[in-house]
Amino acid sequence: MDLFDGEWGGRDDNSVESGGSCSWVTVVMIGILVLVVILANWLWDQLHRLI
């Protein structure tokens, strides 16, 4: 099972390929993670300004 496969049908074959390719799902997940880290940092700074 490939959780990061962005294709509707999944993998066409069961072989494992060596290489550095990633699907668009991985890119979106990394982007969301970066946005969450930026938002948490901004909120932490705002909290320190209130104190």
C-alpha positions, 0 to 999 in steps of 0.5 A: 500500500502506497499512502503517498500515491496520487494516482486514482488507480494506485500503482500499476505494478508491485515493483519498488522503484529506486529514485526520488520521485514523489506525488502531488499528495506529498507536495501538498502535505509538506506545504500544509506542514510548513504553513502550520509551522509558520502559523504556530511560530506567528501565534507564539510571537503574538502570545509573547507580545501580550505578556 
